[in-house]
Amino acid sequence: MTTHTQQRSAPAPYALLGGFLLLLAALFAVSFAVGQLAGPVAPDMHGVTHPDDEPGSHDMGGMGH
């Protein structure tokens, strides 16, 4: 008769990694679903333009052309 005196006290590292990845995917899916239900935070928000944003206005001082 064989007896099982040796039992696994801790799960294998790959099982822990797989469980962690499943938990991470589930949290991502839930957060994505909540974001879709909430919709855009500020639908009328547009980028603000500054006079300094014109092309060629980002010249570095001391650099010759």
Buried (B, 14 or more C-beta within 10 A) or exposed (E): EEEEEEEEEEEEEEEEEEEEEEEEEEEEEEEEEEEEEEEEEEEEEEEEEEEEEEEEEEEEEEEEE
